[in-house]
Amino acid sequence: MDQAGGDQEFVFVAKLDNVRNFSNILRAVHFKDQAAFCVTANGIKVTVEDSKCMQANAFIQAGIFHEYHVKADSVTFRINLTALLGCLTIFGSSSQSGTTAMKMCYRGDGHPLVALLEDGGVLTDCKIKTQEMEDALPFDFCHTDVVNKAIMKAEGLREAFGELDMSSDFLEIMMSPDKPFFRLSTFGSSGSVHCDYPKDSDMMELFSCAKVQSNRYRVNLLKPFTKALTLSCKVAIRTDSRGLLSLQFMIRTEDGQICFVEFYCCPDEE
């Protein structure tokens, strides 16, 4: 795995014994082809956006990697996430050892991202074209402006989405200091479906509600977060005074490390 010349020529180098710890997090935000990478000493932030109404951010801590070097305060680029995931999973079910090791290298602006993969003694390298960063959508979710917040076990939210009518146009999220406390609703052709969670429910780990708030969000914008929900063990649901929704998923890797994936979604203003 020590190919591609000396590491000193790269502005970013990362090594990982099990590429699935990286690719699974990327897959959680893979609902569009293009993704923006921002690499710092703390780790990698991957941003994917849709329709100027929804943004997803995956935070992959430097500690996930067994080697991690960044030569600048930040290294940024855009990349085709579909192509990158195709490279990272190139061995697929034919993996000889059960795990694929990865070394990722980047020389800087104008250069491709290089991924070196090794599985059972078989080596392959991929080069994916990068582009300059574009400004991300300014969602400006203010943590000091959070009106309502709930932290749930992910299995509870997965059960709810199994019962709701996801063919509906909208999902309504209502939080209240009084009953029903936390309610998810859909309104489809076959009628309305409601899922209620009391604040003392076994699925609810924290419930903080300053006032009654009810907002509708387009289901087609929310569907991409189901990948993150499948991988997660806890979900933090927050809304600010404008109804901007933040869903933060805590995901535990196969090695027991913790990563976070966060989705922002604007409320429907019909």
Residue pairs with C-beta under 8 A, 6 or more apart in sequence:
1 15
1 101
1 103
1 116
1 118
1 123
2 103
3 103
3 116
3 123
3 125
4 10
4 103
4 105
4 114
4 116
4 125
7 13
7 69
7 105
9 107
10 69
10 71
10 105
10 106
10 107
11 70
11 71
11 72
11 75
11 106
11 107
11 108
12 39
12 69
12 70
12 71
12 75
12 104
12 105
12 106
13 67
13 68
13 69
13 103
13 104
13 105
13 106
14 44
14 65
14 67
14 68
14 69
14 102
14 103
14 104
15 65
15 66
15 67
15 68
15 101
15 102
15 103
15 104
16 22
16 64
16 65
16 66
16 101
16 102
16 103
16 104
17 66
17 99
17 101
18 99
18 100
18 101
18 254
18 255
19 88
19 89
19 99
19 100
19 101
19 102
19 117
20 99
20 100
20 253
20 254
21 64
21 253
21 254
21 255
21 257
22 60
22 64
22 88
22 102
23 85
23 88
23 89
24 231
24 251
24 253
24 254
25 46
25 58
25 60
25 231
25 251
25 253
25 259
25 261
26 35
26 46
26 58
26 81
26 84
26 85
26 88
27 85
27 227
28 56
28 58
28 227
28 228
28 231
28 249
28 251
28 261
29 35
29 46
29 48
29 56
29 57
29 58
29 81
29 224
29 227
29 228
29 261
30 48
30 81
30 82
30 85
30 227
31 48
31 50
31 56
31 224
31 227
32 48
32 49
32 50
32 81
33 80
33 81
33 82
34 48
34 78
34 79
34 80
34 81
35 46
35 47
35 48
35 78
35 79
35 80
35 81
35 84
36 46
36 47
36 48
36 76
36 77
36 78
36 133
36 134
36 136
37 44
37 45
37 46
37 75
37 76
37 77
37 78
37 79
38 44
38 45
38 47
38 74
38 75
38 76
38 133
39 45
39 70
39 74
39 75
39 76
39 106
40 70
40 73
40 74
40 75
41 62
41 70
41 73
42 61
42 62
43 59
43 60
43 61
43 62
43 63
43 64
43 68
44 58
44 59
44 60
45 57
45 58
45 59
45 60
46 57
46 58
46 60
46 81
47 55
47 56
47 57
47 136
48 55
48 56
48 81
49 55
49 56
49 136
49 137
50 221
50 224
51 221
52 137
53 218
53 221
53 265
53 266
54 221
54 222
54 224
54 263
54 264
54 265
54 266
55 136
55 137
55 139
55 263
55 264
56 224
56 225
56 228
56 261
56 262
56 263
56 264
57 261
57 262
57 263
57 264
58 259
58 260
58 261
59 259
59 260
59 261
59 262
60 259
61 257
61 258
61 259
62 68
63 257
64 253
64 255
64 257
64 259
75 106
75 108
76 133
77 106
77 109
77 113
77 130
77 131
77 132
77 133
78 130
78 131
78 132
78 133
78 134
79 113
79 128
79 129
79 130
79 131
80 128
80 129
83 128
84 113
84 115
84 128
87 115
87 117
87 126
87 128
88 100
88 102
88 115
88 117
90 117
90 124
90 126
91 100
91 117
91 119
91 122
91 124
95 119
95 120
96 119
96 120
96 121
96 122
97 119
97 120
99 119
100 117
100 118
100 119
101 117
101 118
101 119
102 115
102 116
102 117
102 118
103 115
103 116
104 113
104 114
104 115
104 116
105 113
105 114
105 116
106 113
106 114
106 130
109 132
110 130
111 130
112 127
112 128
112 129
112 130
113 127
113 128
113 130
114 125
114 126
114 127
115 125
115 126
115 127
115 128
116 123
116 124
116 125
117 123
117 124
117 125
117 126
139 244
139 264
139 266
141 238
141 240
141 244
141 246
141 264
142 240
145 240
145 241
146 238
146 239
146 240
147 210
147 211
147 213
147 239
147 240
147 241
148 175
148 208
148 209
148 210
148 211
148 213
148 238
148 239
149 206
149 207
149 208
149 209
149 236
149 237
149 238
149 239
150 175
150 182
150 197
150 204
150 206
150 207
150 208
150 209
150 236
150 237
150 238
151 204
151 205
151 206
151 207
151 234
151 235
151 236
151 237
152 197
152 203
152 204
152 205
152 234
152 235
152 237
153 202
153 203
153 205
153 233
153 234
153 235
154 229
154 232
154 233
154 234
154 235
154 249
155 203
156 197
156 201
156 203
156 204
157 203
157 229
157 235
158 229
158 230
159 195
160 184
160 195
160 197
161 226
161 229
163 193
163 195
164 171
164 184
164 185
164 186
164 193
164 195
165 186
165 187
165 188
165 190
165 193
166 186
166 219
166 223
167 188
167 189
167 219
168 186
168 187
168 188
168 219
169 187
169 218
169 219
170 186
170 187
170 216
170 217
170 218
170 219
170 268
171 184
171 185
171 186
171 216
171 217
171 219
171 222
172 183
172 184
172 185
172 186
172 187
172 214
172 215
172 216
172 217
173 183
173 184
173 214
173 215
173 217
173 237
173 239
173 245
174 180
174 182
174 183
174 184
174 185
174 212
174 213
174 214
175 181
175 182
175 183
175 209
175 212
175 213
175 214
175 239
176 182
176 183
176 209
176 212
176 213
177 209
177 210
177 211
177 212
179 198
180 194
180 196
180 197
180 198
181 196
181 197
181 198
181 199
181 207
181 209
182 196
182 197
182 198
182 199
182 204
182 207
183 194
183 195
183 196
183 197
184 194
184 195
185 192
185 193
185 194
185 195
186 192
186 193
186 219
197 203
197 204
198 204
199 207
199 209
205 234
213 239
213 243
215 239
215 243
215 245
215 267
215 268
216 267
216 268
216 270
217 245
217 265
217 266
217 267
217 268
218 265
218 268
221 265
222 263
222 265
224 263
225 247
225 249
225 263
228 247
228 249
228 251
228 261
228 263
229 235
229 249
231 249
231 251
231 261
232 249
232 250
232 251
232 261
233 250
233 251
233 252
234 249
234 250
235 247
235 248
235 249
235 250
236 246
236 247
236 248
236 250
237 245
237 246
237 247
238 245
238 246
238 248
239 245
239 246
240 246
242 267
243 266
243 267
244 264
244 265
244 266
244 267
245 263
245 264
245 265
245 266
245 267
246 262
246 263
246 264
247 262
247 263
247 265
248 260
248 261
248 262
248 263
249 260
249 261
249 262
249 263
250 258
250 259
250 260
251 258
251 259
251 260
251 261
252 258
253 259
